[in-house]
Amino acid sequence: MHGGVGADTMRPEMLRQLGLGEELAHGFVRDCLALAGEPVEICLPSHVNQTNLAGNLPGDPMDYRPFVDSTVWPALMEERARAVQALYPAVYGQATR
């Protein structure tokens, strides 16, 4: 289980306010990239835009087949890593989105 995937709290100024070092953000990046390679059976992101859920809804509201997409987990973890990397351009370079 991976929770708290919001990148906003990894901003350098936020970490300083909390008395935390930037290594926390860099560890988050490393962990997200490592987790992207882990097999995940069920991925339930916090927000529908993180999985393109709306774009994959069936046309029939009575269609209860599960939505299974093995690309959701790695894409979510890689996106979270990129979001934090973008907060540290001096370390990771200019991130592209």
N, C-alpha and C positions, 0 to 999 in steps of 0.2 A: 504494500500500500504506500502510495506517495501522496502526500497532502501539502497544502500550502504552496502551490506552484506559482503564486504571484511574484513577479520579479521586482515590483516597485519598492519593496522593503529592502532590496539589495543595493539600492542607490548609495554611493559613497557617503553622502551627507546624512542619510538616515542611519547608516551603520555607525558613523561618528557620534550622532546624537544618542544612540543607544549604548555607546561605549564598546562597540564591537569592531573587530578588525576586518579589513577588506578580504582577508583570507577566507572568511565565511562565504563571500560571494564566489570566490574562485573555486572553493570546494563544492559549492552548489553546481557550478558549471561542470566540473569534473564528474560529479555524481550523476547529473542528468545525462551526460554523454554515455556514461557507463550503463545507466539504467535503460537507455534506448536500445541496448543490445540484449536485454533480458526478455525472455518470452513471457508474455502477459496474456492471460485468457480473457479477462474482462477489464476494460478500461472505462471508467466512469468519470470523465473530466467534470470540472466544476461549472463550466459554461458551454452551452451548445455550440458556440462559434469555434471552440477548440477541436471539434470533431466533424464539422460540416454536417451536424445532425439534421438540421433543417433541410439541407439539400438531399438528404437520403431518406426522408420520410416517404412512406408509401402513399400512393394516391388514394387507396382505399383505407378509411379510418378503422375498418374492422380487420385489417391485416396485422396480425400480432406476431408475425415472424420476427425473430431477433435480428438486430442489425449487427453483423459481425464483420469487422474490418481489421485485419492484422497490422495494418499500417498506422492505425491511430496512435498507439502507444509510442512507437519510436518517433513519429512526427511530433507528438506533444512534447516529449522530453527534449528533442533537438530544438524545437521552437523556444522552450523555456531557457535552454542554455544560450541560444542566440540573443534572447531578450536581455539577459544579464550581461552577456559579453558586450552588447551595445552600450551599456552603462560605463564601460571601462575601455574607451577607444585607445588609450595609451598602452594598454596591456594586450588587447586583442585586435587592434586595428579598427578601421571603420567597418562596422557590421552592415551588411546589406539585408534588406527585408523584402 
